[in-house]
Amino acid sequence: MKKNNVRDVALEALLQVEKNQAYSNLLLNAFIKKHAVDKKDIPLFTELVYGTLQRRDTLDFFLEPFLKNSKKLEDWVRILLRLSVYQMIYLDRIPERAIFFEAVEIAKKRGHKGTASLVNGVLRSLQREGVPSVEEIEDDIERIAVKTSHPKWLIEKWVKQFGLAETEKTGETNLLPPVQTARVNKMKETSDSLIEKLNEEGFSVEHGDLSEDAVKSVKGNLVHTQAFKEGLFTIQDESSMLVARALGVEENDNILDACAAPGGKSTHIAELLNGTGHVHSLDIHEHKVKLINEQAERLELGNIQTYALDSRKADEQFEKESFDKVLVDAPCSGLGVVRRKPDLKYTKQQADVEKLAKLQYTILETVASLLKKEGRLIYSTCTVDHEENADVVAKFLENHPEFEKDETVASRLPERVKPFIKDGELQILPHYFGTDGFYIAALRKKG
């Protein structure tokens, strides 16, 4: 592969995502290193991969009238066409002649003259005739699915749960690039002084929109800062920062984080403990426990103890009623973080949701006995699906009369989210605040 040919590298990355179901967010950095993508080309490379992935089904809808035998098309040719059409429609700064030239050159190199001719013919026909209108699709479900490039089963499900308008807004927000936000380590720094330091380093940073612990990057990747190395902050989405606040951490608390990796919420809890108490952080995988330890070390938090342990066996490790507070940030479908992981929406199925809901319930049931009477339990996920959220909590409460919803949670959360809190539960959809989609339920064990 020709070094530094950004579109060629983007095509290869998209092929890996499609063929091997590789995660795009993990793949990008590996490809940038492996193919020595020039620093100035990294933003374009990232946009080509994410943009083409985000809008995959919309691009296929645009291409369909121009493909005579689309089922026989090789994967790489289809992806090359998607990549080219994405640039034509969504990136107005790239001249069409450059898009056509690059596409034809790649087709010649990977295929033969016939392939190059096909690619050239399709793109020129599309340029001449224009793409079909998504708005003319009569069926609402299908129109939203194509327009926002989400699978039809998922749109159908969300429409039943949230209605047409909210589903369409969620889908449209999932097409936008995510904003990078960071949580200030308030044991070391204030938000104002961190913003000042980062701006002095040449980044553009301002206060977050939702969480009192947040700053957001307007320009630049905050991981590449001296302040990050010094443990002055952690990269975390603002909706995710609400979890530790919802827990209502008090000094000297003994707290269980049952599904803790990679450690964002455990470290936030530890910071709020202000050097007192203990956080017991579990994860089933050794390599993920290592991530929690690395975060704790960078942030200089000595009150976190980690365990490579399946949280469904937590009752074998800990005494009954030994924790003041328990957090279950449960494994989930991740359908609230589609902006960061666009491939998720194509790979998840209804069967995955059902399987996860069972796992989530089992974890809740196991850790329930570990909470002290009058203790607080927070259940959270980074998905927007009722089946993994409110339905799991409802089933748990039905089978555990010793628990009740904790409506005091509203007093611990920002004013902006209060209109969305109902009976101790908060469901954030991505378009509410431009954050990840997120769910938080606060429960209390009766005395």
C-alpha positions in Angstrom: 0.0 0.0 0.0 1.2 3.4 -1.0 2.3 5.3 2.2 0.2 8.2 3.2 -2.6 7.7 0.6 -5.3 8.7 3.1 -8.3 7.3 1.1 -6.6 4.0 0.5 -5.9 3.6 4.2 -9.4 4.7 5.0 -10.7 2.0 2.6 -8.6 -0.6 4.3 -9.8 0.4 7.8 -13.4 0.3 6.7 -12.9 -3.2 5.2 -11.5 -4.4 8.5 -14.5 -3.0 10.4 -16.9 -4.7 8.0 -15.1 -8.1 7.5 -13.7 -8.7 11.0 -16.2 -6.6 13.0 -13.2 -4.7 14.3 -14.1 -1.7 16.5 -13.6 1.5 14.6 -12.5 3.5 17.7 -9.7 1.0 18.4 -8.7 0.5 14.8 -8.1 4.2 14.0 -5.0 4.7 16.1 -3.5 1.4 15.0 -4.0 2.3 11.3 -2.5 5.8 11.7 0.7 4.2 13.2 0.9 1.2 10.8 0.4 3.3 7.6 2.4 6.3 8.9 -0.5 8.7 8.1 0.9 12.2 8.0 -0.1 14.3 11.0 -1.9 16.9 8.8 -3.9 14.1 7.2 -5.2 12.5 10.4 -8.3 14.7 10.7 -9.3 13.8 7.1 -8.6 10.1 7.6 -10.7 10.1 10.8 -13.6 11.9 9.2 -13.5 9.6 6.2 -13.7 6.5 8.3 -16.2 7.7 10.9 -18.4 9.6 8.4 -18.6 6.7 5.9 -19.4 4.3 8.8 -22.0 6.7 10.4 -23.9 7.1 7.1 -23.4 3.7 5.6 -27.1 2.9 5.0 -27.8 6.3 3.6 -24.9 6.0 1.2 -26.1 2.6 0.0 -29.6 4.2 -0.6 -27.9 6.9 -2.7 -25.9 4.3 -4.7 -28.6 1.7 -5.3 -30.2 3.3 -8.5 -26.7 3.4 -10.1 -25.7 -0.2 -9.4 -27.0 -2.8 -11.9 -25.8 -5.9 -10.0 -25.2 -4.7 -6.5 -25.2 -8.1 -4.9 -22.3 -9.3 -7.0 -20.2 -6.2 -6.1 -17.0 -7.0 -4.1 -16.9 -5.6 -0.6 -14.0 -3.3 -1.3 -15.6 -1.8 -4.4 -18.8 -1.1 -2.5 -16.9 0.5 0.3 -14.8 2.6 -2.2 -18.1 3.9 -3.7 -19.5 4.7 -0.3 -16.3 6.5 0.6 -16.4 8.5 -2.6 -20.1 9.4 -2.3 -19.6 10.5 1.3 -17.0 13.0 0.2 -19.1 14.2 -2.7 -22.2 14.9 -0.6 -20.9 15.7 2.9 -17.4 17.2 2.4 -17.8 20.2 0.2 -14.1 21.3 0.6 -12.9 18.4 -1.6 -13.2 19.0 -5.4 -15.1 16.3 -7.2 -12.4 15.8 -9.8 -10.0 14.8 -6.9 -12.5 12.4 -5.5 -13.0 10.7 -8.9 -9.3 10.6 -9.7 -8.4 9.0 -6.3 -11.3 6.5 -6.6 -10.3 5.4 -10.1 -6.6 5.1 -9.1 -7.5 2.9 -6.1 -9.8 0.8 -8.2 -7.1 0.2 -10.9 -4.6 -0.8 -8.2 -6.9 -3.1 -6.2 -8.8 -4.5 -9.2 -8.5 -4.1 -12.9 -9.5 -1.7 -15.7 -13.1 -3.0 -15.7 -13.4 -2.2 -12.0 -12.0 1.3 -12.5 -14.4 1.8 -15.3 -17.4 0.7 -13.2 -16.4 3.0 -10.3 -15.9 6.0 -12.7 -19.2 5.3 -14.4 -21.2 5.0 -11.2 -19.8 8.2 -9.7 -20.2 10.2 -12.9 -23.9 9.0 -13.3 -24.6 10.0 -9.7 -22.9 13.4 -10.2 -25.0 14.0 -13.3 -28.4 12.7 -12.1 -28.2 13.5 -8.4 -29.1 11.2 -5.5 -32.6 10.0 -4.7 -34.5 11.9 -2.0 -34.7 10.3 1.4 -37.7 12.5 2.3 -39.8 10.8 -0.4 -39.8 7.5 1.5 -43.4 7.2 2.6 -43.0 4.7 5.5 -41.9 6.8 8.5 -39.8 3.9 10.1 -38.0 3.2 6.8 -37.5 6.9 6.2 -35.9 7.5 9.6 -33.8 4.3 9.3 -32.4 5.4 5.9 -32.0 9.1 6.8 -30.2 8.4 10.0 -28.5 5.1 8.9 -29.8 2.9 11.7 -31.2 -0.6 11.3 -34.9 -0.8 10.8 -35.5 -3.0 13.9 -33.9 -0.5 16.1 -35.8 2.5 14.8 -39.1 0.5 15.2 -38.2 -0.3 18.8 -37.3 3.3 19.7 -40.4 4.6 18.0 -42.5 2.4 20.3 -40.5 3.6 23.3 -39.9 7.3 22.5 -42.2 8.2 19.6 -41.3 9.3 16.0 -40.0 12.8 16.8 -37.6 11.8 19.6 -36.4 8.8 17.6 -35.6 10.9 14.6 -33.7 13.5 16.8 -31.8 10.7 18.5 -30.8 9.2 15.1 -29.8 12.6 13.7 -27.7 13.4 16.7 -25.9 10.0 16.4 -24.6 11.2 13.0 -22.7 14.1 14.6 -19.1 13.9 15.7 -18.8 13.5 19.5 -17.4 16.3 21.7 -14.4 15.4 23.9 -15.0 16.2 27.5 -12.9 15.7 30.6 -13.6 15.4 34.3 -11.5 17.6 36.6 -9.6 15.8 39.4 -10.9 18.2 42.1 -8.4 16.7 44.6 -5.7 18.4 42.5 -7.2 21.2 40.5 -10.2 23.5 40.0 -12.1 23.7 36.7 -11.0 27.3 36.2 -7.3 26.7 36.8 -7.4 23.6 34.6 -9.0 25.5 31.7 -6.3 28.2 32.1 -3.5 25.6 32.0 -4.9 23.8 29.0 -5.4 27.0 27.0 -1.8 28.0 27.9 -0.7 24.6 26.4 -2.3 25.7 23.1 -5.6 23.9 23.4 -9.0 25.5 23.3 -11.0 24.4 26.4 -14.1 25.7 28.1 -16.5 24.7 30.9 -18.8 21.7 30.3 -22.5 22.1 29.5 -23.9 19.6 32.0 -21.7 18.4 34.8 -20.0 20.6 37.4 -17.0 18.4 37.1 -16.6 18.9 33.3 -14.5 20.8 30.9 -14.8 20.4 27.1 -12.3 20.6 24.3 -13.2 22.9 21.5 -9.9 22.2 19.7 -7.2 19.5 20.3 -7.1 16.0 21.9 -6.6 16.5 25.6 -4.9 13.2 26.1 -1.8 14.7 24.5 -1.4 17.3 27.3 1.0 17.6 30.2 -2.0 18.1 32.5 -3.3 14.6 31.5 0.0 13.0 32.4 0.0 14.8 35.7 -3.4 13.3 36.6 -5.3 16.6 36.6 -8.2 15.2 34.7 -9.8 12.1 33.1 -11.5 11.8 29.7 -15.1 11.1 30.4 -18.5 11.9 28.8 -20.6 14.4 30.8 -23.6 12.1 31.2 -21.3 9.5 32.6 -20.0 12.0 35.2 -23.5 12.2 36.7 -23.3 8.7 38.1 -20.9 9.3 41.0 -22.8 12.4 41.8 -26.1 10.4 41.8 -24.5 8.0 44.3 -24.2 10.8 46.9 -20.7 9.9 48.0 -19.9 10.8 51.7 -16.5 10.8 53.3 -15.4 7.4 54.8 -18.0 5.5 52.7 -17.2 1.9 51.8 -18.4 1.6 48.2 -18.7 -1.3 45.7 -18.3 -0.6 41.9 -19.5 -3.9 40.5 -18.6 -3.4 36.8 -15.8 -0.9 37.0 -13.5 -1.0 34.0 -12.0 1.1 32.6 -12.3 3.0 35.9 -13.9 6.3 35.0 -16.6 6.1 37.7 -14.4 4.3 40.3 -11.9 7.1 40.1 -14.6 9.8 40.3 -16.0 8.1 43.4 -12.5 8.0 44.9 -12.0 11.7 44.2 -15.3 12.5 45.8 -14.3 10.5 48.9 -11.4 13.0 49.1 -8.8 10.4 50.2 -11.1 8.7 52.8 -13.1 5.5 52.6 -12.6 2.7 50.1 -13.8 1.9 46.6 -13.8 -1.8 45.7 -13.7 -2.1 41.9 -14.5 -5.3 40.1 -14.1 -6.5 36.6 -14.2 -10.0 35.1 -11.1 -9.5 32.9 -7.6 -9.1 34.2 -6.5 -6.8 31.4 -9.4 -4.4 32.2 -8.6 -4.4 35.9 -5.1 -3.3 34.8 -6.8 -0.2 33.1 -8.5 0.7 36.4 -5.1 0.4 38.3 -3.4 2.6 35.7 -6.0 5.3 36.0 -5.9 5.3 39.8 -2.1 5.5 39.6 -2.1 8.4 37.2 -4.6 10.3 39.3 -2.8 9.4 42.5 -5.8 7.8 44.2 -4.8 5.4 46.9 -8.3 4.4 48.1 -9.2 2.1 45.2 -8.8 -1.7 45.5 -9.3 -3.8 42.4 -10.4 -7.4 41.9 -10.5 -9.6 38.8 -13.9 -11.0 39.7 -17.2 -11.7 38.0 -19.7 -9.5 39.7 -22.2 -12.3 39.6 -20.0 -14.0 42.2 -19.4 -10.8 44.3 -21.4 -12.4 47.2 -18.8 -15.1 47.5 -16.0 -12.4 48.0 -17.8 -9.9 50.3 -19.8 -10.0 53.5 -23.5 -9.4 53.4 -24.5 -5.8 54.1 -20.9 -4.6 54.1 -21.2 -1.6 51.7 -22.7 1.9 52.3 -23.3 2.3 48.6 -23.2 0.1 45.5 -22.8 1.1 41.8 -23.9 -1.3 39.0 -22.8 0.4 35.8 -23.9 -2.6 33.9 -22.5 -4.2 30.7 -25.0 -3.0 28.0 -25.5 -2.8 24.2 -23.9 0.7 24.2 -26.6 2.1 22.0 -26.1 5.5 23.7 -22.6 5.8 22.5 -23.2 5.3 18.7 -21.5 8.7 18.0 -18.2 7.3 19.4 -18.7 3.7 18.0 -20.8 4.0 14.9 -20.3 0.3 14.0 -22.3 -0.7 17.1 -25.6 0.2 15.5 -25.0 -2.3 12.7 -23.6 -5.2 14.7 -26.1 -5.3 17.7 -29.3 -7.4 17.4 -32.4 -7.7 19.4 -31.1 -11.1 20.8 -28.1 -9.2 22.2 -30.4 -6.8 24.1 -32.4 -9.7 25.6 -29.2 -11.5 26.6 -27.8 -8.4 28.2 -31.0 -7.6 30.1 -30.8 -11.1 31.8 -27.1 -10.5 32.7 -27.9 -7.0 34.1 -30.7 -8.4 36.3 -28.5 -11.2 37.6 -25.8 -8.7 38.6 -28.3 -6.5 40.4 -29.7 -9.5 42.2 -26.3 -10.7 43.4 -25.0 -7.3 44.7 -28.3 -6.4 46.4 -27.5 -8.5 49.5 -24.1 -6.7 49.9 -25.7 -3.3 50.5 -26.3 -2.1 54.1 -29.9 -1.3 55.2 -30.7 2.3 54.2 -27.8 2.2 51.7 -28.0 3.5 48.2 -27.7 1.5 44.9 -27.2 3.2 41.6 -27.9 1.2 38.4 -26.7 2.8 35.2 -26.0 2.0 31.5 -24.8 3.8 28.4 -27.8 2.7 26.4 -31.2 4.2 25.7 -33.2 1.0 25.5 -36.1 0.5 28.0 -35.5 -3.3 28.0 -32.0 -2.8 29.5 -33.0 0.1 31.7 -36.4 0.7 33.2 -37.6 -2.8 32.6 -34.6 -4.4 34.4 -35.2 -2.0 37.4 -38.9 -2.7 37.5 -38.4 -6.4 37.5 -35.7 -6.1 40.3 -38.1 -4.0 42.5 -40.9 -6.4 41.9 -38.8 -9.3 43.2 -37.0 -7.3 46.0 -39.6 -5.5 48.2 -36.7 -4.5 50.5 -35.7 -1.9 47.8 -37.5 1.3 46.7 -36.8 4.1 44.3 -34.7 6.9 45.7 -36.4 10.1 44.6 -33.8 12.3 46.5 -31.4 11.7 43.5 -32.8 14.8 41.9 -31.2 16.9 44.6 -27.7 15.6 43.7 -27.9 16.2 40.0 -27.6 19.4 37.9 -30.7 21.6 37.3 -30.6 21.0 33.6 -31.4 17.3 33.9 -34.1 17.7 36.6 -37.0 17.9 34.0 -35.9 14.4 32.8 -35.9 12.7 36.2 -39.0 10.8 37.1 -39.4 8.5 40.2 -35.7 8.3 40.8 -34.9 7.5 37.2 -33.1 9.6 34.5 -33.0 8.7 30.8 -30.8 11.0 28.7 -31.2 10.8 25.0 -28.2 12.1 22.9 -30.0 15.2 21.6 -31.0 16.5 25.0 -27.5 17.9 25.8 -25.2 16.6 23.0 -23.8 14.0 25.4 -23.9 10.2 25.2 -27.3 8.5 25.7 -27.4 7.4 29.3 -29.6 5.9 32.0 -29.4 6.2 35.8 -31.8 4.7 38.4 -31.4 5.4 42.1 -32.6 2.8 44.6 -32.6 2.6 48.4 -32.5 -0.4 50.6 -35.2 0.0 53.3 -34.1 0.2 57.0 
